[in-house]
């Protein structure tokens, strides 16, 4: 059985996104006792319009907090169904080795802004999608499909078999990211800023690309790098 996602969300952006996109997820919504400003009033109004009652909590100081229903992570099986039902050129993001939940959350936020079709997470080599990641994502996790796979290599091979171009980021690559045509089916793989993409994963990429040509300092933070490349992919697809 797949692991359950943690059932707590903290912060305005995250909770507002849930109410707007998936209000059924919220079991209980708590707001801080000490706040009566416009932002709290607007949140309460939005919640009530969607049939969600708010409870005032003296334990909370600034940020609202929501208790969420238990949901199972989407799996590789779910990903196959999603891909089969898709009738568009796909833009996928794969996270292979992102171990900091804050980086995970920031990558999810960039993926949501860039309208990525789906995010694939190598669940044994990545940070958990916990309340910290959700908070940093600012509600981005509500806007994109997120799939957790236990064998990323098999997943990549499956993607290649259905004609999805697999690109991996590496500072040692010779091809610049802005020289790539992203208008066809594309899956971008990002690794950690310390170790990057695992060697086995690199070996299964169709092509490796680099982000920086700076000879003295080549490495971006993974979430920053993700945002830059996804912005270029989005730009090309809108041309």
Backbone torsions as a table, in degrees:
resi	resn	phi	psi	omega
1	UNK	NA	139.6	-177.9
2	UNK	-71.2	153.1	-177.5
3	UNK	-72.4	142.4	-179.6
4	UNK	-79.0	142.3	174.3
5	UNK	-74.8	142.7	179.4
6	UNK	-58.1	143.1	-168.1
7	UNK	-105.2	37.4	176.1
8	UNK	-134.4	137.5	175.9
9	UNK	-127.5	139.5	-177.5
10	UNK	-127.8	136.3	174.1
11	UNK	109.5	151.5	-176.8
12	UNK	-63.6	-51.3	-175.0
13	UNK	-58.8	-47.6	-177.7
14	UNK	-62.5	-48.4	-176.5
15	UNK	-70.0	-39.9	177.2
16	UNK	-60.7	-39.7	179.3
17	UNK	-64.7	-41.0	178.8
18	UNK	-62.9	-44.6	-179.5
19	UNK	-61.8	-40.4	-177.7
20	UNK	-72.3	-37.2	-172.7
21	UNK	-101.5	-46.4	-175.3
22	UNK	-135.6	64.5	-175.6
23	UNK	-61.4	-24.0	179.8
24	UNK	-62.4	-19.5	-177.2
25	UNK	-70.4	-24.8	-172.8
26	UNK	-84.7	119.5	176.1
27	UNK	-87.3	-45.8	-179.8
28	UNK	-142.0	143.2	177.8
29	UNK	-126.2	125.7	-178.4
30	UNK	-115.0	136.9	177.2
31	UNK	-122.0	149.4	-177.8
32	UNK	-66.9	138.4	-177.5
33	UNK	-64.4	-31.6	-170.7
34	UNK	-85.0	-3.4	-176.8
35	UNK	-111.1	133.0	175.3
36	UNK	-135.1	23.8	-177.0
37	UNK	-78.3	177.8	-174.7
38	UNK	-60.8	-38.2	-176.7
39	UNK	-65.1	-41.2	177.5
40	UNK	-66.9	-43.1	-180.0
41	UNK	-59.8	-43.0	179.8
42	UNK	-65.6	-38.6	179.1
43	UNK	-65.2	-45.0	179.2
44	UNK	-61.8	-41.5	179.5
45	UNK	-63.6	-43.9	178.8
46	UNK	-62.2	-42.6	179.9
47	UNK	-63.1	-46.2	-177.7
48	UNK	-64.7	-35.2	177.5
49	UNK	-64.4	-24.1	-179.7
50	UNK	-103.9	16.9	175.5
51	UNK	74.5	23.6	-179.0
52	UNK	-109.1	123.1	178.5
53	UNK	-88.5	141.0	179.9
54	UNK	-101.5	142.9	175.5
55	UNK	-116.0	131.7	178.9
56	UNK	-79.9	133.0	-178.0
57	UNK	-124.9	128.6	176.6
58	UNK	-78.2	-14.5	180.0
59	UNK	-76.0	-27.3	-179.1
60	UNK	-85.9	139.6	-177.3
61	UNK	-102.2	-48.6	-174.6
62	UNK	-129.1	-42.6	-172.5
63	UNK	-99.5	143.4	173.7
64	UNK	-72.9	162.4	-179.5
65	UNK	-140.4	139.0	-178.5
66	UNK	-125.2	141.1	171.9
67	UNK	-96.1	127.6	-171.8
68	UNK	-110.3	148.7	176.2
69	UNK	-64.0	152.1	176.3
70	UNK	-71.6	131.2	177.2
71	UNK	-132.4	146.0	176.8
72	UNK	-84.0	143.8	174.7
73	UNK	-63.6	143.5	172.5
74	UNK	-71.2	139.0	-172.5
75	UNK	-108.3	-177.0	176.0
76	UNK	-60.8	-37.2	177.4
77	UNK	-61.3	-43.3	177.6
78	UNK	-64.6	-37.0	178.7
79	UNK	-61.9	-43.4	179.2
80	UNK	-59.4	-41.6	178.5
81	UNK	-64.9	-43.9	179.0
82	UNK	-59.1	-46.1	-178.8
83	UNK	-66.4	-39.2	179.8
84	UNK	-64.2	-36.2	-177.3
85	UNK	-83.5	-10.5	-176.9
86	UNK	-77.0	141.1	178.8
87	UNK	-125.8	32.9	-178.5
88	UNK	-136.9	166.7	173.0
89	UNK	-71.4	122.6	-170.1
90	UNK	-91.1	145.1	173.6
91	UNK	-122.6	105.0	-175.5
92	UNK	-112.5	148.3	173.1
93	UNK	-119.1	131.8	179.1
94	UNK	-119.5	129.4	176.3
95	UNK	-109.4	117.8	-173.7
96	UNK	-97.6	-35.2	-168.4
97	UNK	-148.9	37.3	-178.6
98	UNK	-91.0	106.6	-170.5
99	UNK	-99.9	-9.9	179.1
100	UNK	-95.4	120.3	-179.5
101	UNK	-59.9	-26.8	177.8
102	UNK	-70.6	-40.1	175.0
103	UNK	-65.3	-39.6	176.9
104	UNK	-59.4	-47.8	179.5
105	UNK	-61.1	-40.6	179.5
106	UNK	-66.8	-37.4	177.0
107	UNK	-65.3	-40.4	178.3
108	UNK	-63.1	-41.3	179.2
109	UNK	-62.0	-44.6	178.0
110	UNK	-63.6	-38.8	179.1
111	UNK	-63.2	-41.0	180.0
112	UNK	-66.8	-45.2	179.3
113	UNK	-61.0	-38.6	-177.4
114	UNK	-85.3	2.5	178.3
115	UNK	59.3	42.7	173.1
116	UNK	-62.1	140.5	-176.5
117	UNK	-74.9	-33.7	179.6
118	UNK	-161.5	149.2	175.7
119	UNK	-113.7	129.5	178.2
120	UNK	-112.5	125.5	-177.5
121	UNK	-115.4	128.4	174.0
122	UNK	-78.3	96.2	-164.9
123	UNK	-65.5	-21.7	179.7
124	UNK	-87.8	-7.9	-177.8
125	UNK	-132.1	29.6	179.1
126	UNK	-143.0	161.3	176.5
127	UNK	-64.5	153.3	176.3
128	UNK	-72.9	152.2	176.0
129	UNK	-84.3	77.2	-175.1
130	UNK	-99.5	-170.5	-176.6
131	UNK	-65.1	-29.4	177.4
132	UNK	-67.0	-47.6	179.0
133	UNK	-61.2	-42.2	178.7
134	UNK	-62.9	-41.7	-179.1
135	UNK	-63.1	-45.2	-179.8
136	UNK	-68.1	-30.9	-179.9
137	UNK	-70.0	-12.8	178.2
138	UNK	54.2	38.2	178.0
139	UNK	90.6	-1.0	-177.7
140	UNK	-60.7	-29.5	-178.6
141	UNK	-65.0	-17.4	179.3
142	UNK	-82.5	-12.2	-172.4
143	UNK	-106.0	-9.1	179.2
144	UNK	-131.6	154.7	175.2
145	UNK	-76.6	132.4	178.8
146	UNK	-122.0	121.6	-178.0
147	UNK	-115.5	138.9	179.7
148	UNK	-110.8	123.6	-178.7
149	UNK	-119.1	143.0	-178.7
150	UNK	-90.6	-21.7	178.1
151	UNK	-128.5	93.1	-174.6
152	UNK	-65.9	-35.7	-178.4
153	UNK	-62.1	-45.2	177.2
154	UNK	-62.1	-37.6	178.1
155	UNK	-63.4	-45.9	179.7
156	UNK	-61.2	-43.4	179.0
157	UNK	-61.4	-38.4	177.9
158	UNK	-64.2	-43.9	179.3
159	UNK	-61.7	-41.1	179.0
160	UNK	-64.1	-37.4	-179.1
161	UNK	-66.9	-21.5	177.8
162	UNK	-106.1	25.8	171.2
163	UNK	65.8	41.5	171.0
164	UNK	-104.1	124.2	-177.7
165	UNK	-75.2	125.2	-176.1
166	UNK	-100.8	117.9	-179.7
167	UNK	-116.2	133.8	177.2
168	UNK	-118.6	143.9	179.6
169	UNK	-93.5	131.0	176.2
170	UNK	-150.7	136.5	178.4
171	UNK	-67.7	-14.5	-179.2
172	UNK	-93.5	-2.5	-179.6
173	UNK	-70.0	158.4	-178.2
174	UNK	-98.5	-21.0	-176.3
175	UNK	-93.3	129.7	177.6
176	UNK	-75.8	145.6	-176.9
177	UNK	-61.5	-30.7	-177.3
178	UNK	-85.7	6.5	175.0
179	UNK	-100.4	2.4	-175.6
180	UNK	-96.9	143.6	173.7
181	UNK	-91.4	113.9	-175.9
182	UNK	-101.9	11.3	-173.4
183	UNK	-78.4	-17.3	176.4
184	UNK	-88.8	-177.5	177.2
185	UNK	-59.2	122.4	-173.5
186	UNK	-135.6	138.7	171.5
187	UNK	-126.2	120.2	179.7
188	UNK	-99.9	127.2	179.6
189	UNK	-105.6	128.6	177.8
190	UNK	-119.6	141.8	176.3
191	UNK	-116.6	-170.3	-178.6
192	UNK	-77.0	158.3	179.0
193	UNK	-70.6	-18.6	180.0
194	UNK	-87.3	-53.9	-176.2
195	UNK	-105.9	-12.4	-178.0
196	UNK	68.6	-158.1	178.7
197	UNK	-75.1	140.4	178.4
198	UNK	-62.1	151.3	-176.1
199	UNK	-57.9	-44.5	-179.3
200	UNK	-62.3	-35.6	178.7
201	UNK	-68.5	-43.9	178.4
202	UNK	-57.2	-41.1	-176.9
203	UNK	-63.6	-20.4	-178.9
204	UNK	-102.6	5.4	175.7
205	UNK	-80.1	148.4	174.0
206	UNK	-73.7	-32.3	-178.8
207	UNK	-159.0	144.8	174.6
208	UNK	-104.2	140.5	-179.6
209	UNK	-127.8	158.4	178.2
210	UNK	-119.3	156.4	-178.4
211	UNK	-102.1	-39.8	-174.6
212	UNK	-114.6	144.1	173.8
213	UNK	-108.5	9.6	178.1
214	UNK	-70.1	117.4	-176.0
215	UNK	-72.8	-23.0	-176.2
216	UNK	-93.0	-28.1	-177.3
217	UNK	-149.3	103.8	-168.8
218	UNK	-102.4	-17.4	-166.2
219	UNK	-100.3	124.9	169.9
220	UNK	-92.5	157.9	166.0
221	UNK	-59.6	143.5	-173.1
222	UNK	-59.8	-37.2	-179.2
223	UNK	-71.3	-35.7	176.7
224	UNK	-66.3	-46.1	178.7
225	UNK	-59.5	-42.0	179.5
226	UNK	-60.9	-45.0	-179.9
227	UNK	-62.2	-40.1	-178.6
228	UNK	-64.7	-49.2	-176.7
229	UNK	-69.1	-41.2	179.0
230	UNK	-63.5	-32.3	176.5
231	UNK	-65.1	-39.2	177.7
232	UNK	-67.9	-40.9	177.1
233	UNK	-61.7	-44.4	179.2
234	UNK	-63.4	-41.4	179.3
235	UNK	-60.4	-48.1	-179.1
236	UNK	-62.1	-39.9	-175.6
237	UNK	-72.2	-18.4	178.9
238	UNK	-95.4	-5.8	180.0
239	UNK	-74.7	NA	NA
